[in-house]
């Protein structure tokens, strides 16, 4: 694990302290979790941009859409009418 040092204004530091107390975690844990979530969100946004910018995007979407149109392989509409 690497130690990082960040500077925040006094108001942010106070919010951090209060939330850490409220959640019963230390401030470092709260900052680590917030950073992890933010980095995960940035990675997801980057992945989404890559998907949309992919030249094969339309073909992939069309293939998935056509598979969705297949519907069920068997007719189960009368399943509830079975004797027994």
C-alpha positions as CSV (number, residue, x, y, z in Angstrom):
1,X,0.0,0.0,0.0
2,X,1.2,3.5,-0.9
3,X,0.7,6.5,1.3
4,X,-0.6,9.6,-0.4
5,X,-1.0,13.1,1.0
6,X,-3.7,15.4,-0.1
7,X,-4.6,19.0,0.8
8,X,-8.2,19.9,1.3
9,X,-9.8,23.0,2.6
10,X,-11.0,23.3,6.2
11,X,-14.7,22.8,5.3
12,X,-14.0,19.5,3.4
13,X,-11.8,18.3,6.3
14,X,-14.6,18.9,8.7
15,X,-17.1,17.1,6.5
16,X,-14.7,14.2,6.2
17,X,-14.3,14.1,10.0
18,X,-18.1,14.2,10.6
19,X,-18.8,11.5,8.1
20,X,-16.0,9.3,9.4
21,X,-17.4,9.6,12.9
22,X,-21.0,9.0,11.7
23,X,-19.9,5.8,9.7
24,X,-17.6,4.7,12.5
25,X,-14.6,4.4,10.1
26,X,-11.3,6.2,10.1
27,X,-10.8,9.1,7.7
28,X,-8.3,7.3,5.6
29,X,-10.7,4.5,5.0
30,X,-13.4,6.9,3.9
31,X,-11.0,8.7,1.5
32,X,-9.7,5.4,0.1
33,X,-13.3,4.2,-0.5
34,X,-14.3,7.5,-2.2
35,X,-11.2,7.4,-4.4
36,X,-11.8,3.8,-5.4
37,X,-15.4,4.6,-6.3
38,X,-14.4,7.7,-8.3
39,X,-11.7,5.8,-10.2
40,X,-14.2,2.9,-10.9
41,X,-16.6,5.5,-12.3
42,X,-14.0,7.1,-14.5
43,X,-12.9,3.7,-15.8
44,X,-16.6,2.8,-16.6
45,X,-17.1,6.1,-18.4
46,X,-13.9,5.5,-20.4
47,X,-15.0,2.0,-21.3
48,X,-18.4,3.3,-22.4
49,X,-16.8,5.9,-24.6
50,X,-14.6,3.2,-26.2
51,X,-17.7,1.1,-26.8
52,X,-19.6,3.9,-28.5
53,X,-16.5,5.0,-30.5
54,X,-15.9,1.4,-31.7
55,X,-16.4,1.1,-35.4
56,X,-18.0,-2.3,-34.9
57,X,-20.5,-1.0,-32.3
58,X,-23.5,-0.8,-34.6
59,X,-22.9,-4.4,-35.9
60,X,-22.6,-5.7,-32.3
61,X,-25.8,-3.9,-31.3
62,X,-27.6,-5.2,-34.3
63,X,-26.4,-8.8,-33.6
64,X,-27.7,-8.5,-30.0
65,X,-31.0,-7.0,-31.2
66,X,-31.6,-9.8,-33.7
67,X,-30.9,-12.4,-31.0
68,X,-33.4,-10.7,-28.7
69,X,-36.0,-11.0,-31.5
70,X,-35.8,-14.8,-31.5
71,X,-38.2,-15.2,-28.7
72,X,-38.6,-18.5,-26.8
73,X,-37.7,-21.7,-28.6
74,X,-40.8,-23.5,-27.3
75,X,-44.4,-22.5,-27.0
76,X,-45.1,-22.4,-23.3
77,X,-48.4,-20.5,-23.6
78,X,-50.5,-23.5,-22.3
79,X,-48.2,-24.6,-19.5
80,X,-50.8,-23.7,-16.9
81,X,-53.5,-25.9,-18.5
82,X,-51.7,-29.2,-17.7
83,X,-53.7,-31.9,-15.9
84,X,-52.5,-32.9,-12.6
